[in-house]
């Protein structure tokens, strides 16, 4: 979060349940990063990476309580790490569910 970098312009639909005008990009970085990677498109993810930087995004996503498997796979491809590096993936493996038919 460099103060010289302009704030990102995200699609408002990503933050449908919160007041978009009141988003604090610095204090709520974890919430914003997880939400953009879950619901954003390619441009939103690029804006997020430009503003927060890959190290902070990688740290946030690896320590997230829950993100989808597709988001984990995207993050693995972007940051060149393994599925088992993600806390939520390991938690899901410890709590198996019934088979999906």
Secondary structure as UniProt FT lines:
FT   TURN            3..4
FT   HELIX           12..15
FT   TURN            16..17
FT   HELIX           20..22
FT   TURN            25..28
FT   HELIX           29..39
FT   HELIX           42..52
FT   HELIX           54..62
FT   HELIX           69..79
FT   HELIX           83..85
FT   HELIX           87..94
//
